[in-house]
Amino acid sequence: MTKQNTPVDAQRSRLLKRLQLGACTTMEARHELDILGVAPRVHELRHQYGFNIQTLRTTALNPGGRNHRVAQYVLLPGKYKEKI
């Protein structure tokens, strides 16, 4: 992935580095990585850069202690293949 100096490029870069360390929920990406629009960044990493990022559904506590249904993103080996 070519690194450029725009906020969106920086968000994609932070998210990819985080996913290389392990699974990351929407909540974690928002609060730890300061990415409010996580789904669009995942979409770009998949469709523009070919990263094989899979989405699982789970629950997570927000900082206020409330439980929410969220996406958990997992980076897998290989290229992303869209489900038909």
Buried (B, 14 or more C-beta within 10 A) or exposed (E): EEEEEEEEBBBBBBBBEBBEEEBBBBBBBBEEBEBEEBEEBBEBBBEEBEBBBEEEEEEBEEEEEEEEEBBBBEBEEEEBEEEE
